[in-house]
Amino acid sequence: MQLDFSKLGNGLLPAIIQDARTNVVLMLGFMNEEAFKKTKKEGKVTFYSRTKNRLWTKGEESGNFLEVVSILPDCDNDTILIKANPAGPVCHTGNDTCFAEINKGNIEFLVHLQDVIDQRLQEMPEGSYTTSLFEKGINKIAQKVGEEAVETVIEAKDHNDDLFLNEVADLTYHLLVLLTAKSYRIEDVVKVLQERHK
């Protein structure tokens, strides 16, 4: 990755920070070459503070670090996109993001939820409901999806929105477990839907 730190004339590059789980844009900061190297080496986002005239690791005072997941340059190599996992609120106001966007309830939470399910499959912690499903095998998981689908249909015919939404949530969760058991991701389903949409 050959970044062009000379473009702005001050040795700085814009660094856009995006939540790796939800894809919400969290903040914009600036990095000089030293801040960039430190970010890559330590795995925590470090900026160059233009007001303090020094390196500044996000979270060094609050503890709300930004753990780096990936770093991508733009096509001109003069801006970088960093996907990170925030350890807490990102904005100094206490909000999740510095922009007028709420970093909760995003549809991308499904990706995060499947990440957790994947972790359960790898670690198989005792006492976990997800672990118990994986231990019972693919037939039981598929049966559970069928049961939740039937319960969703039943609740759809009634007029209790809370029960209906809870059944849809149960169905979605068990479907993610089934996808994981079959070594697929929710992104694979999205890809099929996108191809159909064309």
Beta strands, then each sheet from edge to edge (+ up, - down):
strand 1: 13-19
strand 2: 25-31
strand 3: 46-49
strand 4: 54-57
strand 5: 66-73
strand 6: 80-86
sheet 1: 2+ 1- 6- 5+
sheet 2: 3+ 4-
end
